[in-house]
């Protein structure tokens, strides 16, 4: 503490020691203390919010500089959830890479897998060879995943601002979607279901009937949250005008997703740069012009209905393509071979094992090499992007012609969008940081990957 700082503290006595000047702060007269308040030009404190704070959607640390309850500076601190996913991919085959990619943004695993597989397919030059049914299933799974992700964003965002009911409703709907994932893939999250060349296996028998029932149920249940929050006086006061970030700020920081669309710009890669046949689906890009937390909330609520519209169209397309393949025809790429969902989980079907083990040595050798060594991908580099629940999620993949990625790097929207925390929060109240971060909806698994 400097001599200057003691000028404003009448209770800090000092003594000289071999280590320098030591100050001792003691009690004093209350009237004198009150008279000192305000004499300093500014009184600011540094507060750590996190890294374990429950309102930060993961292990995020925010270093706040406060003047009273007003935020003067915010510095996000990241890296607490670092997993080295991108580096690990360099030591696994191209197909095994999906098991790493799916774990980045753990609330949107299907989007991670699809971005990665689209990039690998582009390097292989088989984008047009991916079966139509596989692309339809990818779209179906992504839109179901968008719903489950938005349920977490809306439910936890409301809970963090003091509304518990919406959390119960949102996670009730999310459970229905995760149950569907489990029925299709055998897992509720981090499924590694999307593979280079298609998907791991076709939908189970009768799944389209179940999906139609799910759409009907979700459409009915989504209205519960609408009735609770849309127009709610307390909710409006906590969200309207909070976390303001306009179009200029978004474009400067590279922000995408609902945060960007809350400025009125209808930027959605499903429309602007279609992939997986999205150009064949009818849906609207939802925007708002509020540039605040409330606008982002409304966008996510409205996007739920658009996802249901796409799912309904995908179900119709699935009925029309029943029995068609879901993996590219090239057997040098189509790994793993024939899968089945048994009592012990997902694995090679017993019929397939009997065939390759008992009747065809060539099939066994091919299967062994494909699984252990993997296929080779021509040298080059590609960039493939999808519209995840949080914005533009893209994979930049580099191949040196081998059986493993030379380099894999992901453009993760949570990482970019987290930059907006300071712009949204500085100058506002400390209590409003929670709503601002919730409206960004960052997932730290994607940020720290």
Secondary structure, 3 states (H helix, E strand, C coil): CCHHHHCCCCCEEEEEECCEEEEEECCCCHHHHHHHCCCCCCCCEEEEECCCCCCCCCCCEEEEEEECCEEEEEEEECCCCCCCHHHHHHHCECCCHHHHHCCCCCCCHHHHHHHHHHHHHHHHCCHHHCCHHHHHHHHHHHHHHHHHHHHHHHHHHHHHCCCCHHHHHHHHHHHHHHHHHHHHHCCCCCCCCEECCEECCCCCCCHHHHHHHHHHHHHHHHHHHHHHHCCCHHHHHHHCCCCCCCHHHHHHHCCCCHHHHCCCCCCCHHHHCCCCCHHHCCCCCCCCCCCCHHHHHHHHHHHHHHHHHHHHHHHHHHHHCCCCCCECCCCCCCCCCCEEEECCEEEECHHHHHHHHHCCHHHHHHHHHHHHCCCCCCCEEEEEEEEECCEEEEEEEEECCCCECCEEEEECHHHHHCCHHHHHHCCCECCHHHHHHHHHCCCHHHHHC
